[in-house]
Amino acid sequence: MAVWTNTYAEAYPVLEKDAPLGKQRSWLPTYRQELYTYFGVVIYMGITIELAVEDYWGPITKGAAYKVTDYILKNRFKQLERYIWCSSIPKDGFHSTFNRIDKLSKHLWVRYQ
């Protein structure tokens, strides 16, 4: 997944006009351990409910047990969220918004039937 994500991020960078605050962040290649952290934070977000994604990087609330900032910065999390890719980039182009997870979902469906 790290290779696919890096390939996708390099092939399809966010245009400067679409970047947050008009500033395009340069892509630093991701790696396996960082993706483990990313998915760990996603799971944590499913367990500990906050009002907005940004709230996970704020002060600890009464329902939270951990400070997400200790594991991954908010901007990097959002950048990974934008570029995460679960399969190789299709050679014939993109046909739906589900291209990112299509192969992974088919694999999981067959595996856990």
TIFI-297866 format. One record per atom (N, C-alpha, C, O, CB): atom name; x, y, z. Coordinates in steps of 0.001 Angstrom, whole numbers, m for minus. Glycine has a CB too. Layout:
// TIFI-297866
name;east;north;up
CA;X;Y;Z;
...
//
This chain:
// TIFI-297866
name;east;north;up
N;820;m1196;0;
CA;0;0;0;
C;864;1260;0;
O;492;2271;m595;
CB;m933;m2;1204;
N;2000;1197;659;
CA;2879;2363;681;
C;3363;2697;m731;
O;3377;3863;m1126;
CB;4080;2116;1614;
N;3758;1674;m1486;
CA;4220;1893;m2860;
C;3099;2477;m3708;
O;3319;3445;m4436;
CB;4730;576;m3483;
N;1899;1905;m3626;
CA;766;2393;m4412;
C;401;3828;m4031;
O;122;4657;m4897;
CB;m446;1474;m4220;
N;406;4110;m2736;
CA;82;5456;m2263;
C;1115;6454;m2764;
O;757;7534;m3236;
CB;8;5492;m725;
N;2399;6102;m2665;
CA;3460;6995;m3146;
C;3347;7227;m4646;
O;3512;8351;m5121;
CB;4841;6418;m2809;
N;3066;6166;m5387;
CA;2920;6286;m6842;
C;1760;7202;m7186;
O;1886;8074;m8047;
CB;2711;4905;m7485;
N;630;7009;m6517;
CA;m552;7834;m6772;
C;m291;9299;m6419;
O;m654;10198;m7178;
CB;m1753;7305;m5973;
N;336;9536;m5271;
CA;604;10913;m4834;
C;1527;11640;m5803;
O;1356;12833;m6053;
CB;1219;10915;m3434;
N;2495;10927;m6342;
CA;3420;11549;m7284;
C;2769;11759;m8659;
O;3076;12730;m9351;
CB;4681;10691;m7424;
N;1877;10854;m9049;
CA;1235;10955;m10357;
C;103;11983;m10374;
O;m160;12596;m11409;
CB;699;9601;m10774;
N;m560;12174;m9251;
CA;m1732;13056;m9196;
C;m1623;14048;m8033;
O;m2407;13972;m7087;
CB;m3022;12224;m9059;
N;m668;14971;m8093;
CA;m549;15945;m6995;
C;m1746;16894;m6984;
O;m2384;17119;m8013;
CB;766;16751;m7123;
N;m2035;17435;m5829;
CA;m3121;18412;m5701;
C;m2674;19696;m6388;
O;m1560;20173;m6168;
CB;m3492;18675;m4190;
N;m3534;20244;m7209;
CA;m3218;21501;m7874;
C;m3163;22620;m6848;
O;m3880;22591;m5848;
CB;m4252;21820;m8972;
N;m2320;23595;m7095;
CA;m2140;24677;m6133;
C;m3457;25397;m5832;
O;m3693;25809;m4696;
CB;m1113;25672;m6655;
N;m4312;25548;m6844;
CA;m5594;26243;m6637;
C;m6543;25420;m5755;
O;m7442;25989;m5134;
CB;m6266;26537;m7995;
N;m6363;24099;m5687;
CA;m7212;23232;m4872;
C;m6607;22923;m3501;
O;m7256;22301;m2660;
CB;m7477;21941;m5609;
N;m5379;23351;m3280;
CA;m4683;23050;m2028;
C;m5257;23893;m890;
O;m5711;25014;m1119;
CB;m3164;23304;m2173;
N;m5239;23356;343;
CA;m5710;24136;1490;
C;m4911;25438;1620;
O;m3682;25428;1558;
CB;m5598;23304;2791;
N;m5597;26522;1796;
CA;m5012;27865;1918;
C;m4169;28239;700;
O;m3318;29124;787;
CB;m4155;27950;3178;
N;m4398;27576;m430;
CA;m3666;27875;m1655;
C;m2205;27474;m1629;
O;m1435;27863;m2508;
CB;m3758;29315;m1939;
N;m1810;26682;m605;
CA;m414;26256;m483;
C;m336;24751;m699;
O;m939;23969;35;
CB;175;26646;907;
N;407;24371;m1703;
CA;577;22960;m2002;
C;1703;22404;m1137;
O;2805;22953;m1115;
CB;873;22740;m3511;
N;1424;21320;m429;
CA;2456;20675;384;
C;3199;19656;m465;
O;2586;18898;m1217;
CB;1839;19996;1639;
N;4496;19641;m345;
CA;5246;18644;m1104;
C;5020;17272;m464;
O;4870;17153;752;
CB;6772;18999;m1148;
N;4999;16257;m1300;
CA;4745;14895;m846;
C;6044;14265;m358;
O;7035;14215;m1086;
CB;4121;14048;m1977;
N;6027;13789;869;
CA;7120;12984;1392;
C;6651;11538;1326;
O;5568;11231;1824;
CB;7523;13409;2866;
N;7424;10647;733;
CA;6973;9262;597;
C;6594;8646;1943;
O;7259;8867;2955;
CB;8056;8425;m63;
N;5518;7874;1931;
CA;5073;7190;3131;
C;5743;5824;3205;
O;6404;5396;2258;
CB;3532;7052;3151;
N;5574;5159;4306;
CA;6171;3848;4528;
C;5237;3024;5404;
O;4273;3549;5963;
CB;7579;3974;5182;
N;5525;1744;5519;
CA;4630;804;6185;
C;4247;1237;7603;
O;3064;1237;7944;
CB;5273;m555;6233;
N;5216;1602;8424;
CA;4919;1966;9813;
C;4016;3195;9896;
O;3163;3280;10779;
CB;6214;2224;10578;
N;4200;4140;8985;
CA;3341;5324;8985;
C;1912;4955;8614;
O;963;5514;9163;
CB;3882;6382;8015;
N;1752;4016;7685;
CA;402;3567;7331;
C;m243;2810;8481;
O;m1453;2914;8680;
CB;441;2683;6083;
N;540;2048;9246;
CA;4;1412;10457;
C;m528;2478;11414;
O;m1607;2331;11989;
CB;1094;550;11158;
N;237;3538;11571;
CA;m196;4638;12436;
C;m1465;5280;11892;
O;m2397;5550;12650;
CB;916;5692;12569;
N;m1509;5524;10595;
CA;m2685;6122;9962;
C;m3927;5278;10237;
O;m4952;5799;10676;
CB;m2466;6271;8443;
N;m3834;3975;9978;
CA;m4999;3107;10193;
C;m5336;2973;11678;
O;m6505;2838;12041;
CB;m4743;1721;9592;
N;m4320;3009;12530;
CA;m4578;2999;13971;
C;m5382;4212;14398;
O;m6298;4098;15212;
CB;m3268;2949;14746;
N;m5048;5369;13855;
CA;m5780;6596;14168;
C;m7200;6523;13608;
O;m8143;6970;14261;
CB;m5042;7831;13603;
N;m7361;5966;12408;
CA;m8704;5810;11831;
C;m9560;4920;12731;
O;m10723;5235;12982;
CB;m8624;5211;10398;
N;m8999;3815;13219;
CA;m9735;2926;14127;
C;m10056;3655;15432;
O;m11171;3556;15944;
CB;m8917;1638;14417;
N;m9080;4382;15964;
CA;m9292;5151;17187;
C;m10419;6162;17002;
O;m11215;6382;17915;
CB;m8000;5867;17602;
N;m10485;6779;15817;
CA;m11557;7731;15531;
C;m12922;7053;15507;
O;m13936;7674;15825;
CB;m11300;8427;14201;
N;m12944;5788;15133;
CA;m14203;5052;15143;
C;m14651;4677;16544;
O;m15841;4475;16787;
CB;m14076;3811;14308;
N;m13711;4583;17457;
CA;m14013;4202;18839;
C;m14317;5423;19692;
O;m15237;5406;20511;
CB;m12847;3419;19445;
N;m13541;6482;19497;
CA;m13691;7710;20273;
C;m14294;8772;19367;
O;m13622;9281;18469;
CB;m12321;8187;20866;
N;m15539;9103;19593;
CA;m16259;10008;18703;
C;m16046;11469;19110;
O;m16295;11860;20251;
CB;m17756;9672;18704;
N;m15578;12261;18144;
CA;m15451;13711;18306;
C;m16384;14359;17281;
O;m16865;13687;16369;
CB;m13946;14198;18115;
N;m16637;15644;17428;
CA;m17553;16346;16526;
C;m16958;16542;15134;
O;m17684;16482;14141;
CB;m17928;17695;17114;
N;m15664;16774;15049;
CA;m15004;17002;13759;
C;m13641;16322;13775;
O;m13073;16081;14840;
CB;m14858;18530;13461;
N;m13127;16019;12606;
CA;m11822;15355;12497;
C;m10742;16196;13190;
O;m9871;15648;13865;
CB;m11450;15119;11003;
N;m10795;17498;13028;
CA;m9799;18384;13640;
C;m9776;18271;15158;
O;m8745;18529;15780;
CB;m10070;19822;13245;
N;m10907;17886;15770;
CA;m10988;17795;17226;
C;m10072;16714;17805;
O;m9721;16776;18983;
CB;m12415;17524;17641;
N;m9689;15743;17013;
CA;m8787;14695;17506;
C;m7390;15238;17776;
O;m6614;14619;18505;
CB;m8709;13546;16502;
N;m7063;16384;17198;
CA;m5758;17003;17411;
C;m5847;18145;18421;
O;m4866;18858;18628;
CB;m5190;17516;16086;
N;m6987;18325;19040;
CA;m7159;19361;20053;
C;m6881;18793;21441;
O;m6281;17727;21575;
CB;m8580;19954;19988;
N;m7320;19510;22464;
CA;m7134;19016;23827;
C;m7909;17714;24059;
O;m8938;17478;23425;
CB;m7577;20081;24840;
N;m7421;16895;24947;
CA;m8078;15621;25251;
C;m9408;15904;25934;
O;m9473;16676;26890;
CB;m7176;14720;26150;
N;m10471;15272;25435;
CA;m11794;15422;26031;
C;m12023;14277;27003;
O;m11189;13381;27127;
CB;m12905;15455;24941;
N;m13153;14310;27690;
CA;m13413;13277;28700;
C;m13562;11880;28104;
O;m13340;10895;28809;
CB;m14661;13623;29473;
N;m13936;11763;26812;
CA;m14093;10449;26197;
C;m12812;9909;25582;
O;m12715;8717;25289;
CB;m15153;10509;25150;
N;m11827;10782;25384;
CA;m10581;10384;24724;
C;m9585;9811;25716;
O;m9554;10200;26883;
CB;m9962;11572;23999;
N;m8776;8887;25238;
CA;m7744;8289;26078;
C;m6346;8700;25640;
O;m5412;8683;26443;
CB;m7866;6780;26058;
N;m6197;9069;24376;
CA;m4879;9389;23830;
C;m4920;10696;23063;
O;m5969;11116;22575;
CB;m4381;8261;22923;
N;m3790;11318;22966;
CA;m3643;12528;22174;
C;m3077;12108;20824;
O;m1932;11664;20749;
CB;m2721;13587;22889;
N;m3850;12239;19774;
CA;m3479;11769;18439;
C;m2212;12460;17953;
O;m1442;11870;17195;
CB;m4624;12008;17448;
N;m1985;13699;18376;
CA;m800;14451;17962;
C;493;13726;18326;
O;1517;13927;17674;
CB;m810;15833;18597;
N;457;12896;19346;
CA;1660;12146;19737;
C;2050;11110;18691;
O;3173;10605;18718;
CB;1440;11457;21081;
N;1154;10788;17778;
CA;1395;9717;16814;
C;1521;10207;15376;
O;2351;9702;14619;
CB;291;8714;16896;
N;701;11191;14992;
CA;741;11708;13616;
C;197;13134;13621;
O;m767;13442;14321;
CB;m87;10796;12635;
N;821;13982;12840;
CA;363;15364;12752;
C;m888;15457;11884;
O;m1091;14651;10975;
CB;1475;16265;12188;
N;m1715;16441;12174;
CA;m2984;16589;11465;
C;m2788;16781;9963;
O;m3494;16161;9168;
CB;m3761;17763;12034;
N;m1848;17623;9565;
CA;m1631;17858;8137;
C;m1167;16594;7420;
O;m1581;16334;6290;
CB;m608;18970;7937;
N;m309;15804;8073;
CA;150;14566;7443;
C;m994;13555;7351;
O;m1116;12849;6350;
CB;1336;13966;8231;
N;m1825;13480;8379;
CA;m2977;12589;8352;
C;m3884;12944;7176;
O;m4318;12065;6432;
CB;m3757;12665;9683;
N;m4167;14231;7012;
CA;m5036;14670;5919;
C;m4387;14403;4563;
O;m5075;14062;3601;
CB;m5364;16164;6062;
N;m3084;14555;4486;
CA;m2384;14281;3237;
C;m2458;12788;2904;
O;m2711;12427;1755;
CB;m913;14743;3328;
N;m2243;11926;3886;
CA;m2372;10481;3664;
C;m3801;10127;3280;
O;m4032;9305;2393;
CB;m1949;9695;4922;
N;m4750;10749;3951;
CA;m6156;10490;3652;
C;m6482;10846;2197;
O;m7285;10170;1554;
CB;m7061;11287;4610;
N;m5870;11882;1697;
CA;m6103;12312;319;
C;m5495;11334;m690;
O;m6067;11100;m1755;
CB;m5525;13711;102;
N;m4328;10761;m350;
CA;m3593;9967;m1333;
C;m3606;8459;m1101;
O;m3102;7716;m1943;
CB;m2198;10422;m1365;
N;m4156;7988;m9;
CA;m4100;6544;299;
C;m4663;5736;m868;
O;m5715;6061;m1419;
CB;m4892;6224;1604;
N;m3948;4686;m1229;
CA;m4335;3882;m2384;
C;m4108;2419;m2061;
O;m3050;2055;m1547;
CB;m3543;4297;m3651;
N;m5092;1571;m2357;
CA;m5055;157;m1972;
C;m4814;m793;m3133;
O;m5014;m1998;m2985;
CB;m6334;m211;m1302;
N;m4396;m290;m4274;
CA;m4091;m1150;m5417;
C;m3264;m347;m6411;
O;m3058;854;m6236;
CB;m5399;m1697;m6086;
N;m2793;m1020;m7456;
CA;m2033;m309;m8467;
C;m2963;645;m9223;
O;m4175;439;m9271;
CB;m1347;m1303;m9440;
N;m2382;1677;m9802;
CA;m3175;2647;m10557;
C;m3607;1995;m11867;
O;m2765;1460;m12589;
CB;m2364;3965;m10823;
N;m4913;2028;m12194;
CA;m5383;1384;m13423;
C;m4759;1999;m14671;
O;m4711;3221;m14813;
CB;m6897;1474;m13512;
N;m4284;1151;m15567;
CA;m3645;1623;m16802;
C;m4645;2287;m17748;
O;m4279;3164;m18532;
CB;m2958;460;m17513;
N;m5901;1867;m17671;
CA;m6914;2423;m18568;
C;m7658;3613;m17961;
O;m8698;4020;m18478;
CB;m7906;1349;m18945;
N;m7138;4165;m16883;
CA;m7749;5341;m16274;
C;m8735;4991;m15182;
O;m8966;3820;m14881;
CB;m8434;6159;m17318;
N;m9303;6004;m14604;
CA;m10228;5840;m13502;
C;m11660;5799;m14023;
O;m12044;6587;m14886;
CB;m10055;6970;m12481;
N;m12434;4877;m13489;
CA;m13818;4732;m13927;
C;m14824;5086;m12836;
O;m15983;5379;m13128;
CB;m14058;3322;m14396;
N;m14383;5060;m11589;
CA;m15277;5430;m10498;
C;m14453;5917;m9311;
O;m13232;5765;m9275;
CB;m16177;4235;m10088;
N;m15143;6501;m8350;
CA;m14458;6962;m7148;
C;m14014;5803;m6277;
O;m13248;6001;m5335;
CB;m15354;7887;m6354;
N;m14482;4591;m6574;
CA;m14127;3429;m5769;
C;m12877;2714;m6273;
O;m12505;1675;m5728;
CB;m15278;2466;m5737;
N;m12217;3254;m7314;
CA;m10991;2645;m7822;
C;m9951;2456;m6726;
O;m9180;1496;m6761;
CB;m10411;3492;m8938;
N;m9922;3355;m5760;
CA;m8934;3273;m4690;
C;m9021;1959;m3922;
O;m7996;1406;m3523;
CB;m9109;4432;m3736;
N;m10223;1461;m3714;
CA;m10404;291;m2849;
C;m11008;m909;m3558;
O;m11257;m1935;m2924;
CB;m11269;655;m1688;
N;m11248;m803;m4844;
CA;m11945;m1863;m5568;
C;m11253;m3215;m5431;
O;m11891;m4191;m5036;
CB;m12061;m1497;m7030;
N;m9962;m3294;m5747;
CA;m9248;m4570;m5674;
C;m9179;m5089;m4241;
O;m9327;m6288;m4002;
CB;m7835;m4419;m6242;
N;m8956;m4193;m3299;
CA;m8902;m4606;m1897;
C;m10247;m5133;m1438;
O;m10300;m6157;m756;
CB;m8464;m3442;m1009;
N;m11336;m4465;m1791;
CA;m12653;m4928;m1352;
C;m13008;m6272;m1978;
O;m13614;m7116;m1319;
CB;m13722;m3892;m1700;
N;m12641;m6483;m3237;
CA;m12886;m7781;m3878;
C;m12075;m8877;m3200;
O;m12578;m9976;m2970;
CB;m12540;m7719;m5379;
N;m10831;m8579;m2882;
CA;m9977;m9550;m2193;
C;m10565;m9917;m825;
O;m10656;m11093;m474;
CB;m8546;m8986;m2025;
N;m10959;m8903;m68;
CA;m11537;m9161;1257;
C;m12853;m9925;1147;
O;m13127;m10797;1972;
CB;m11760;m7841;2011;
N;m13662;m9619;157;
CA;m14943;m10295;m25;
C;m14721;m11790;m281;
O;m15387;m12628;327;
CB;m15733;m9656;m1193;
N;m13784;m12125;m1182;
CA;m13495;m13533;m1483;
C;m12872;m14218;m274;
O;m13219;m15356;43;
CB;m12555;m13649;m2703;
N;m11968;m13543;391;
CA;m11226;m14114;1522;
C;m12133;m14439;2714;
O;m11940;m15453;3385;
CB;m10132;m13150;1963;
N;m13106;m13590;2971;
CA;m13918;m13739;4175;
C;m15348;m14175;3898;
O;m16239;m13939;4713;
CB;m13937;m12454;4926;
N;m15571;m14807;2760;
CA;m16891;m15293;2419;
C;m17301;m16436;3304;
O;m18399;m16972;3151;
CB;m16942;m15713;984;
//
